[in-house]
């Protein structure tokens, strides 16, 4: 699909060049064909989104990286964002120590505890991409916390890479969930997901107003 010579895939790819996740606010949606909203369907108010790139960020351990990310986020909280969105599996990006599958899940839980506290302290939502585990299956996922630091849901990456599948990860459902916030309905897609239209279409049909 083309719009003024810019394809959706090309736009999203450019947007995600420095992060594992893509954040689309009102400007991004305006550039995606078929996503324009009528005046009565728009978000009830302006929404501020905070994010970061981990390019050139390194750490010895996952815990050290999480602390670095939180210190960086602290610097933008003067802007009082409504939501902060982090890169794909951020606790392990640029980390020197190598972790096994079970260790990654354990370290991810530690990261989620810290981000839950961050959301509660700063009265903001947060989108936290980590590894999760349920009923013997591991997922590349994004956990969403509300302003009180309570988990309101989880998105599991649907379109895994061959490497992720070889490493034992399980794909998430092709019917992605949406999450109600106090500023509107949001959805999540992670990295490789952006190359397929199926989940984007489903999120649109479910009323997602912002996609992370």
Secondary structure, 3 states (H helix, E strand, C coil): CEECCEEHHHHHHHHCCCCCECCECHHHHHHCCCCCCCHHHCCCCCCCEEECCCCCCCECCHHHHHHHHHHHHHHHHHHCCCEEECCCCHHHCCECCCCCHHHHHHHHHHHHHHHHHHHHHHCCEEEEEEEEEECCEEEEEEEEECCCCCEEEEEECCCCCHHHHHCCECCCCCCCCCEEECCEEEECCEHHHHHCCHHHHHHHHCCCCEEC
